[in-house]
Amino acid sequence: MEKILVIGSSGQIGSELVLALRKIYGNNNVFATDIKQPPREIRESGPFQILDVLDYNNLLHFVVRFKITQIYNLAAVLSGNAEKIPLQAWNINMKALMNTLEVSRQSDAKKLFWPSSIAVFGPTTPRYNTPQLTVMEPNTVYGISKLAGERWGEYYCKRYGVDFRSVRYPGLISYKTEPGGGTTDYAVEIFFEAIKKGKYESFLSENTALPMMFMEDAINNTIKLMQADGDKLSLRSAYNMAGISFTPKELAEAIQKRMPEFKITYKPDFRQAIADSWPASIDDSTAQNDWGLKTQYHLDKLVDTMLEKVAEKLK
């Protein structure tokens, strides 16, 4: 019987991942933890405990006590916020990873998922159809920490036998939780503002194309990777994950087809420079071939779902 620990269960990914895992493995076998309280659905559907991933001794004690076999470590300071507190963000992101790698090495929780990001790429990376293996020179705190994390994960896999698995998430779009300070957050904010105010001011310029993925696709693919036969995985750093690519203008036009009165304006801020250093589209054929990555949500389906669900939530 798998016993699964999700660190960062109150965040955008964690709050949906926990519920998906509980449907598969049973409510009492998926332990949700965070340094803040989670949504009510997580508290009421299974075990939750306040746990700081930066506290190594308590983390190890938790893993041993509950006989954890898999860890999903989602704790991180995201790209936009990391630029405001660079040293603090580096310390949090890297210590959280190193603690879980060490706990996996010292315990029976050998299978470890840790999310990387398209932020590992930089301005010297090919921007279109970015290959799995290519130039990687990130110029943001978040990207640097994610690239370092990929290398540490692969090292612990080869050196100590930790079953490290990772994907480079594109921008993630969800109606269930508020954005967490990322550069792609406009693609979530725009739906809430469209319904509440009928207008939105984008912090990225109109033609800034970035890879995006609906959260349901991200969760399903994450679990699919963790369930895959380890012998079939050709990578132990992180797999490219493409999703779909669009610009703020294209997203706004798709919304205007459903809400003709919706207006968008553009006022790029410091996140524009971050977005300009990231790929516009990604090649994820390696993940498709190795473990069957699949994207179900195209732009129209994503927009229809977000408008419907956000409207329900705001009611």
VENQUIRA-V7229 format. One line per field, one symbol per residue. psi: psi as a letter, one per 40 degrees, with the letter a starting at -180 (. if undefined). burial: I if it has 16 or more other C-alpha atoms within 10 Angstrom, else O. Layout:
psi: ???
burial: ???
//
This chain:
psi: hhhhhhhfeeadddddddddddddehdeehhhiieiiiiddddeeahiihhheegddddddddddefhdihhhehihiddddddgddddddddddddddddddddeaegdhhhhhaieediaeeihdhfhidhahhgifidddddddddddddddddddeehghiiighahhhiediiiffideededddddddddeeiihheiidfghihihiddddddddddddeihdeeheifciiihdbihiidddddddddddgdehiiihghadeddddeeiidiihfddddddefhhhdhidddddddddddddddd.
burial: OOIIIIIIIIIIIIIIIIIIIIOOOIIOIIIIIIOOOIOOOIOOOIOIIOIIIIOIOOIIOIIIOOIIIIIIIIIIIIIIIIIOOIOOIIOIIIIIIIIIIIIIIOIOIIIIIIIIIIIIIIIOIIIOOIIIOOOIIIIIIIIIIIIOIIOIIIIIIOOOOIIIIIIIIIIIIIIIIOIIOIIIIIIIIIIIIIIOOIIIIIIIIIOIIIIIIIIIIIIIIIOOIIOOOIOOIOIIIIIIIIIIIIIIIIIIIIIOOOOOOIIIIOOOOOIOOIIIIIIIIIIIIIIOOIIOIIIOIOIOOIIOIIIOOIIOOOO
//
